[in-house]
Amino acid sequence: MDDLASQSFPEPERAIMKATYQVLCEYGYADLTIQQIADEYGKTTTAVHYHCDTKNKLLTAFLDYLLEELADSVHNIRTTNPENRLKFLLDELLVKSKN
């Protein structure tokens, strides 16, 4: 998620989405807090709440963000060979996101 390409999300919101991703990976959904996201983002909880009023809205925005990232990845595949498309997509989603 370091090379985020979503253009419909302004830079501060993309940074919040990256922070949300990192916190979800570390703590999971059940233990996720806005404070943890703010700490990862390097700002206050007020700054996070400025972009998303509630935790539920933040997580909904995060899912929208991930969906947009997936759509961007699919559109960037240059081959029409189904097997190669699948391999490329899995590399994009699973390998790159871990780095």
TITOR-400292 format. One record per residue (C-alpha): z, x, y; residue number from 1; chain; residue in one letter. Coordinates in pm, 1 decimal. Layout:
# TITOR-400292
[site [Z, X, Y], NUM, "A", "A"],
...
***
This chain:
# TITOR-400292
[site [0.0, 0.0, 0.0], 1, "A", "M"],
[site [-22.8, 297.9, 230.9], 2, "A", "D"],
[site [-389.0, 251.2, 317.9], 3, "A", "D"],
[site [-359.7, -108.1, 428.5], 4, "A", "L"],
[site [-688.5, -254.9, 541.9], 5, "A", "A"],
[site [-592.7, -605.8, 647.9], 6, "A", "S"],
[site [-731.5, -662.4, 992.4], 7, "A", "Q"],
[site [-584.7, -1008.2, 1050.9], 8, "A", "S"],
[site [-233.4, -861.0, 1056.6], 9, "A", "F"],
[site [-144.3, -666.8, 1373.5], 10, "A", "P"],
[site [10.0, -323.7, 1322.4], 11, "A", "E"],
[site [375.5, -431.9, 1364.3], 12, "A", "P"],
[site [331.8, -705.6, 1105.4], 13, "A", "E"],
[site [153.8, -466.4, 867.2], 14, "A", "R"],
[site [450.0, -228.1, 903.3], 15, "A", "A"],
[site [687.3, -513.2, 820.9], 16, "A", "I"],
[site [475.1, -601.2, 516.5], 17, "A", "M"],
[site [489.6, -239.2, 399.2], 18, "A", "K"],
[site [866.8, -238.5, 447.0], 19, "A", "A"],
[site [894.8, -567.8, 257.9], 20, "A", "T"],
[site [692.8, -421.7, -27.7], 21, "A", "Y"],
[site [915.7, -113.9, -46.8], 22, "A", "Q"],
[site [1235.2, -322.0, -43.1], 23, "A", "V"],
[site [1100.4, -559.3, -309.1], 24, "A", "L"],
[site [1013.6, -262.7, -530.3], 25, "A", "C"],
[site [1359.7, -113.2, -485.9], 26, "A", "E"],
[site [1585.1, -420.4, -492.0], 27, "A", "Y"],
[site [1376.6, -704.5, -632.8], 28, "A", "G"],
[site [1343.0, -1054.4, -495.8], 29, "A", "Y"],
[site [1694.3, -1178.1, -572.2], 30, "A", "A"],
[site [1867.1, -897.4, -379.7], 31, "A", "D"],
[site [1621.6, -869.5, -91.4], 32, "A", "L"],
[site [1768.3, -907.3, 258.2], 33, "A", "T"],
[site [1622.4, -904.8, 606.6], 34, "A", "I"],
[site [1862.6, -619.3, 688.2], 35, "A", "Q"],
[site [1709.9, -404.9, 411.9], 36, "A", "Q"],
[site [1362.0, -479.2, 542.2], 37, "A", "I"],
[site [1469.8, -396.4, 897.3], 38, "A", "A"],
[site [1622.6, -68.2, 778.2], 39, "A", "D"],
[site [1301.8, 24.4, 594.1], 40, "A", "E"],
[site [1094.6, -85.8, 896.1], 41, "A", "Y"],
[site [1312.6, 126.7, 1124.4], 42, "A", "G"],
[site [1387.7, -160.6, 1361.1], 43, "A", "K"],
[site [1653.4, -427.3, 1404.5], 44, "A", "T"],
[site [1671.3, -755.3, 1217.3], 45, "A", "T"],
[site [1584.6, -919.1, 1550.8], 46, "A", "T"],
[site [1250.9, -734.5, 1547.4], 47, "A", "A"],
[site [1177.7, -863.1, 1196.9], 48, "A", "V"],
[site [1281.4, -1217.3, 1292.3], 49, "A", "H"],
[site [1052.4, -1198.8, 1597.3], 50, "A", "Y"],
[site [755.4, -1190.6, 1357.3], 51, "A", "H"],
[site [898.3, -1423.7, 1090.3], 52, "A", "C"],
[site [1177.6, -1668.2, 1166.6], 53, "A", "D"],
[site [1323.1, -1686.9, 816.3], 54, "A", "T"],
[site [1328.8, -1491.7, 493.0], 55, "A", "K"],
[site [1115.9, -1761.2, 328.3], 56, "A", "N"],
[site [852.4, -1738.9, 603.4], 57, "A", "K"],
[site [855.3, -1360.4, 572.6], 58, "A", "L"],
[site [799.7, -1376.6, 198.1], 59, "A", "L"],
[site [525.2, -1635.7, 243.5], 60, "A", "T"],
[site [357.6, -1406.5, 497.5], 61, "A", "A"],
[site [396.7, -1118.8, 252.0], 62, "A", "F"],
[site [221.3, -1317.0, -21.9], 63, "A", "L"],
[site [-58.3, -1406.1, 222.9], 64, "A", "D"],
[site [-84.0, -1038.3, 307.4], 65, "A", "Y"],
[site [-107.2, -938.0, -59.7], 66, "A", "L"],
[site [-373.6, -1200.0, -120.4], 67, "A", "L"],
[site [-575.6, -1065.6, 170.1], 68, "A", "E"],
[site [-536.3, -712.0, 35.1], 69, "A", "E"],
[site [-660.2, -829.3, -305.0], 70, "A", "L"],
[site [-959.8, -1004.1, -147.6], 71, "A", "A"],
[site [-1042.2, -689.6, 51.5], 72, "A", "D"],
[site [-1025.0, -480.9, -266.5], 73, "A", "S"],
[site [-1254.7, -718.5, -453.2], 74, "A", "V"],
[site [-1507.5, -720.9, -168.8], 75, "A", "H"],
[site [-1510.2, -340.1, -154.4], 76, "A", "N"],
[site [-1626.2, -303.9, -514.8], 77, "A", "I"],
[site [-1983.1, -174.8, -507.2], 78, "A", "R"],
[site [-2083.9, -214.1, -870.8], 79, "A", "T"],
[site [-2207.5, -527.4, -1043.9], 80, "A", "T"],
[site [-2116.6, -402.2, -1392.2], 81, "A", "N"],
[site [-1823.4, -626.1, -1499.2], 82, "A", "P"],
[site [-1639.3, -354.8, -1690.5], 83, "A", "E"],
[site [-1668.0, -106.7, -1403.1], 84, "A", "N"],
[site [-1562.2, -374.8, -1152.7], 85, "A", "R"],
[site [-1250.5, -448.8, -1357.3], 86, "A", "L"],
[site [-1162.5, -79.0, -1393.6], 87, "A", "K"],
[site [-1210.2, -21.3, -1020.9], 88, "A", "F"],
[site [-1003.0, -325.7, -928.3], 89, "A", "L"],
[site [-719.5, -229.0, -1162.5], 90, "A", "L"],
[site [-720.9, 125.0, -1023.3], 91, "A", "D"],
[site [-706.9, -13.1, -670.8], 92, "A", "E"],
[site [-426.7, -255.2, -744.3], 93, "A", "L"],
[site [-215.4, -64.1, -991.8], 94, "A", "L"],
[site [-275.8, 306.4, -940.3], 95, "A", "V"],
[site [-320.2, 325.8, -563.9], 96, "A", "K"],
[site [-31.9, 88.9, -492.8], 97, "A", "S"],
[site [206.9, 320.1, -683.0], 98, "A", "K"],
[site [113.7, 625.8, -472.6], 99, "A", "N"],
***
